[in-house]
């Protein structure tokens, strides 16, 4: 899949190119250049299209075909022997073999158990681990059925306590896990110390992005503070003197 035709079509008529008119349906045609592309590659490509359109000030194209959502991950945890091998590699023993070991587990249709998360913290150090959430628009909504998107091109989504599912299709619509839930899960399910889990969601990503006005409680930082219980559960958030509990402002 080549990017040149896509970029050329997107920037036609802008300050970055001349006024040559783009081809009919250029985004859809460029998207379909590689019909055998994997769904994940198509989704990444579609995201790139949206980013380019935003950069040059164009409205998002409605012609671009998006891939179907991925199914829920049904893979079982890898066998104890494989987990023990990964544990040794994470501990620094022949760590150059870690990519191959992970690839073999993936090829076998298995995943790593949650119990290995503490090993990652020990292997990389608590300053090097970052929690990232890919949560979608349904995040924060109470369990139930919602219409996301427009009336004509939207989709009915069933929100559960753990995920958002396309109604009637048993397909994963997207994550609804905020970073605060990841902190709680790390503490409660993987035994990660609270301070380590909090650093992975605050100071560490801020340091990686060179953001000096957040990620810590100090002079000059943004006045947004999370109150977290010892088990990692987010209790309240204070922003500029306003107190919020589960997204609702309290007095």
C-alpha positions as CSV (number, residue, x, y, z in Angstrom):
1,X,0.0,0.0,0.0
2,X,1.6,3.2,-1.2
3,X,1.2,6.6,0.6
4,X,2.1,8.9,-2.3
5,X,-1.2,8.7,-4.2
6,X,-3.1,9.3,-0.9
7,X,-1.0,12.3,0.1
8,X,-1.2,13.7,-3.4
9,X,-5.0,13.4,-3.6
10,X,-5.4,14.9,-0.1
11,X,-3.2,17.9,-0.7
12,X,-4.4,18.8,-4.2
13,X,-5.7,22.4,-4.3
14,X,-4.0,23.3,-1.0
15,X,-0.9,25.4,-0.3
16,X,1.1,22.2,-0.4
17,X,0.3,21.3,-4.1
18,X,-1.2,22.9,-7.2
19,X,-4.8,23.0,-8.2
20,X,-4.9,19.8,-10.1
21,X,-8.2,18.2,-9.2
22,X,-8.0,14.9,-7.3
23,X,-9.1,11.6,-8.8
24,X,-12.7,10.5,-8.3
25,X,-13.1,9.1,-4.7
26,X,-9.3,9.3,-4.1
27,X,-9.4,8.2,-0.5
28,X,-11.5,5.2,-1.2
29,X,-9.3,4.2,-4.2
30,X,-6.1,4.7,-2.2
31,X,-7.5,2.7,0.7
32,X,-8.4,-0.2,-1.6
33,X,-4.9,-0.3,-3.3
34,X,-4.0,-3.3,-1.2
35,X,-7.2,-5.4,-0.8
36,X,-5.3,-8.1,1.1
37,X,-4.2,-5.8,3.8
38,X,-4.9,-6.9,7.3
39,X,-7.8,-5.3,9.3
40,X,-5.3,-3.7,11.7
41,X,-3.3,-2.2,8.8
42,X,-6.5,-0.8,7.2
43,X,-7.5,0.7,10.5
44,X,-4.1,2.3,10.9
45,X,-4.2,3.6,7.3
46,X,-7.7,5.0,7.9
47,X,-6.4,6.8,11.0
48,X,-3.6,8.3,8.9
49,X,-6.1,9.6,6.4
50,X,-8.1,11.3,9.1
51,X,-4.9,12.9,10.5
52,X,-3.9,14.2,7.1
53,X,-7.3,15.6,6.4
54,X,-7.2,17.4,9.8
55,X,-3.7,18.7,9.2
56,X,-4.6,20.3,5.8
57,X,-8.0,21.6,7.1
58,X,-10.3,19.3,5.1
59,X,-13.5,17.8,6.4
60,X,-13.3,14.0,7.1
61,X,-14.1,11.9,4.1
62,X,-17.2,9.8,4.3
63,X,-16.0,7.6,1.4
64,X,-13.3,5.8,3.3
65,X,-14.3,2.2,4.1
66,X,-13.4,1.3,7.7
67,X,-12.7,-2.2,8.8
68,X,-15.0,-4.2,11.0
69,X,-14.2,-4.2,14.8
70,X,-12.0,-7.0,16.0
71,X,-13.6,-9.8,18.0
72,X,-13.0,-10.2,21.7
73,X,-9.7,-11.8,22.4
74,X,-10.6,-15.5,23.0
75,X,-7.0,-16.7,23.4
76,X,-6.1,-18.7,26.5
77,X,-3.1,-17.9,28.7
78,X,0.1,-19.6,27.5
79,X,1.2,-22.7,29.3
80,X,3.1,-22.4,32.6
81,X,6.4,-23.6,30.9
82,X,6.2,-20.8,28.3
83,X,5.3,-18.3,31.1
84,X,8.3,-19.4,33.1
85,X,10.5,-18.9,30.0
86,X,9.2,-15.3,29.6
87,X,9.7,-14.8,33.3
88,X,13.4,-15.7,32.9
89,X,13.8,-13.5,29.9
90,X,12.1,-10.5,31.6
91,X,14.5,-11.1,34.5
92,X,17.5,-10.4,32.2
93,X,18.5,-13.9,31.3
94,X,19.1,-13.8,27.5
95,X,16.7,-10.9,27.0
96,X,17.6,-10.8,23.3
97,X,15.4,-13.9,22.9
98,X,12.3,-12.2,24.3
99,X,10.9,-11.0,20.9
100,X,11.1,-14.6,19.5
101,X,9.5,-16.1,22.6
102,X,6.6,-13.6,22.4
103,X,6.2,-14.3,18.7
104,X,6.0,-18.0,19.4
105,X,3.3,-17.5,22.0
106,X,1.4,-15.3,19.6
107,X,1.7,-17.9,16.8
108,X,0.4,-20.6,19.1
109,X,-2.8,-18.6,19.6
110,X,-2.1,-17.8,23.3
111,X,-1.5,-14.7,25.4
112,X,0.6,-13.8,28.4
113,X,-1.0,-14.2,31.9
114,X,-1.7,-11.1,33.9
115,X,0.6,-12.4,36.6
116,X,3.6,-11.4,34.5
117,X,2.9,-7.7,34.9
118,X,5.0,-7.4,38.0
119,X,8.0,-8.9,36.1
120,X,7.7,-6.2,33.6
121,X,7.9,-3.5,36.3
122,X,10.9,-5.3,37.8
123,X,12.7,-5.8,34.4
124,X,12.1,-2.2,33.1
125,X,12.0,-0.3,36.3
126,X,8.9,1.6,37.6
127,X,10.1,4.7,35.8
128,X,9.9,3.0,32.4
129,X,6.4,1.6,32.4
130,X,3.5,3.6,31.0
131,X,-0.2,2.8,31.0
132,X,-2.0,3.7,27.7
133,X,-5.7,3.5,27.2
134,X,-7.5,3.2,23.8
135,X,-10.9,3.9,25.3
136,X,-13.7,5.0,23.0
137,X,-16.6,7.4,23.3
138,X,-18.6,5.0,25.4
139,X,-16.2,5.3,28.2
140,X,-17.9,6.5,31.4
141,X,-21.4,5.6,30.3
142,X,-23.5,3.4,32.6
143,X,-24.2,-0.2,31.3
144,X,-26.9,-0.2,28.6
145,X,-27.5,0.2,24.9
146,X,-26.4,3.4,23.1
147,X,-26.3,4.8,19.6
148,X,-22.9,6.0,18.8
149,X,-22.3,8.1,15.7
150,X,-25.0,9.6,13.4
151,X,-28.5,8.4,13.0
152,X,-27.8,7.0,9.5
153,X,-24.2,5.8,9.8
154,X,-23.9,5.1,13.5
155,X,-24.0,1.8,15.4
156,X,-25.9,0.4,18.4
157,X,-23.4,-0.5,21.1
158,X,-24.1,-2.5,24.3
159,X,-21.9,-1.2,27.1
160,X,-21.0,-3.7,29.8
161,X,-18.9,-3.1,32.9
162,X,-15.8,-4.4,31.0
163,X,-16.3,-3.6,27.3
164,X,-18.4,-2.1,24.5
165,X,-19.9,-4.7,22.2
166,X,-21.7,-4.1,18.9
167,X,-25.3,-5.0,19.5
168,X,-26.4,-8.3,18.1
169,X,-22.9,-9.1,16.6
170,X,-20.8,-10.2,19.6
171,X,-18.0,-8.1,18.2
172,X,-15.7,-5.8,20.2
173,X,-16.6,-2.2,19.5
174,X,-13.8,-0.7,21.6
175,X,-12.3,-0.4,25.0
176,X,-14.0,1.5,27.8
177,X,-11.2,1.2,30.3
178,X,-10.0,4.6,31.5
179,X,-6.4,4.8,32.8
180,X,-7.8,5.0,36.3
181,X,-9.3,1.5,35.8
182,X,-5.9,0.2,34.6
183,X,-4.3,1.6,37.8
184,X,-6.9,-0.2,39.9
185,X,-6.5,-3.5,38.0
186,X,-2.7,-3.4,38.3
187,X,-3.0,-3.0,42.0
188,X,-5.8,-5.4,42.7
189,X,-5.2,-8.2,40.1
190,X,-1.4,-8.1,39.5
191,X,-0.2,-6.9,42.9
192,X,1.6,-3.9,41.6
193,X,2.4,-1.4,44.4
194,X,0.1,1.6,44.3
195,X,2.9,4.2,43.8
196,X,4.3,2.2,40.8
197,X,0.9,2.0,39.2
198,X,0.2,5.7,39.7
199,X,3.6,6.6,38.2
200,X,2.8,4.6,35.1
201,X,-0.3,6.8,34.6
202,X,1.1,10.2,35.6
203,X,4.7,11.1,35.9
204,X,6.1,8.5,33.5
205,X,4.1,9.5,30.4
206,X,4.5,13.2,31.3
207,X,8.2,12.7,31.4
208,X,8.3,10.9,28.1
209,X,6.4,13.7,26.4
210,X,8.4,16.4,28.1
211,X,5.3,17.8,29.8
212,X,6.5,19.7,32.8
213,X,3.1,21.1,33.9
214,X,1.5,17.8,34.8
215,X,2.2,14.3,36.2
216,X,3.1,15.6,39.7
217,X,1.8,17.7,42.6
218,X,4.1,20.6,42.7
219,X,4.3,24.4,42.1
220,X,3.7,25.3,38.5
221,X,1.7,22.0,37.7
222,X,-1.9,21.9,36.7
223,X,-4.3,21.9,39.6
224,X,-5.9,18.6,38.9
225,X,-5.6,16.0,41.7
226,X,-6.9,12.4,41.9
227,X,-7.8,11.0,45.3
228,X,-7.1,7.2,45.1
229,X,-7.8,4.6,47.8
230,X,-5.1,2.1,48.9
231,X,-6.4,-0.6,46.5
232,X,-6.0,1.7,43.5
233,X,-9.7,2.8,43.1
234,X,-10.2,6.3,42.0
235,X,-12.5,8.0,44.6
236,X,-12.6,11.7,43.6
237,X,-11.0,14.2,41.2
238,X,-10.3,17.8,42.1
239,X,-9.9,20.3,39.2
240,X,-9.4,24.0,40.0
241,X,-11.2,23.6,43.3
242,X,-14.2,21.7,41.8
243,X,-14.7,18.1,43.2
244,X,-15.9,15.3,40.9
245,X,-17.0,11.8,41.9
246,X,-17.6,9.3,39.1
247,X,-17.8,12.1,36.6
248,X,-20.4,14.0,38.6
249,X,-19.6,17.3,40.4
250,X,-20.2,17.2,44.1
251,X,-20.7,20.0,46.6
